């Protein structure tokens, strides 16, 4: 399952909801990845998710930590990270930079994509 996330500090609720759903998926035994594009790529760098909280929702930093600890993955769009100067050395544990070819391959092989806008 691929959970699409395009927001970060600009929209805390929209940044948080994909990680809530992805945590449920991984806790249910599903393979789950949060695909971060545009400004969401910052969520894969140290400390950023810890600074984001949407009132009435779990803290994003805790959601990211629990998701990765449960075996979930975070993919950061290579085009988006390049634009922002983010490299593999800047990534938190569980986050990796991937190109569009990897995303297309997973979808072609049957991965479900989930967008919670």
N, C-alpha and C positions, 0 to 999 in steps of 0.2 A: 504494500500500500504506500502510495506516494502522496504526502500531504503538502500542498503548495502553500508557501508563505512569502508574501511580497512586502510586508511591512515590518517596521522596527519601532524606534522611538517616535516616529511620526504618528503612529496609530497603535497604542498599546493593546487595545482589545483585539484588533486584527492580527497582531503579532502573537498574542497569547492563545487564541482559539485553536489554531492548527496544532500547537503543542499539547493542548488538553486532549484533543481527539487522538493524536498520535500516541500519547501515553495510554489511553484506553485500548488502542489497537495492540500495542506491544504487551500490555498486561493480559490481553486476551490470547496471546500466543501468536499474533500475526507479525510477519516481517514488516517493519515500518520505517520509513525514511521521511524526514521533513526536508523538502526541497526549498531552499531559500534563494530568492532572486531579488533583484533591485535592492532596496535599502535593507531588506531582511538579511542580506549576507553579513551585515555587522553583527547579527546574533551569534555567529560562529566565531567571534573574536572575544578574548578575555574581558570579563566584567560588563559587557554591554547588556546582556539579558538581565543581569542583577540589578540594573538601574531602571528596569521597565516593570511597571505594575499597573494593572487595570483594576480599578475599584470593583470589588465584588468577585474577583477572580483570583485563583492562586498566583503566587509570585512567579513571574516568568523564569527567573533564574533557577528556582527550585524545580520547575517543570522540565527545563532543559537538562538539568543534572540528573533527575530521576529517569528521564527518557533514555539518555545515554547509558546510565547504569543498568537499565533493563535490557539493553541490547539494541536500542534504536540508533539510527544513523542520521546525520545532518549533512546534506549535500549543499554546497555553496556554488552557485552559478559561476563558471570561470569567466565569462564575459563581464559579469557584474563585479566580481572581485578584482579583475584586472583594472577596470575603470576606477576603482576605489583604492588601488594600491595594496590590496590584501593578498598575501602569499600564504603558502602552506605553513610557513613558520609562525604566522599570526593566528592560526586556527586553534580552537579549544579541542580538548579530547572529544573524540566522536564526530568531529566535523572534518570534512574533506572537500576539496575543490574538484568539481567534475564539469566536464563539457556537455554540450547539448547531445552529443552522440550517445553518451551513457544514458541519459534520460530517454531518448528515443528507443534505445535498445531495450530498456526495462519495460516501456509501454508496449513495444512490439511483442515482447514475450509475455504479455498479459497482466502486467502490473496495473492495479486500479489507481487512478488519480482522483484525489479529493481536494476540492477547492472550497474553502469556507470563507466567503467574502463578506 
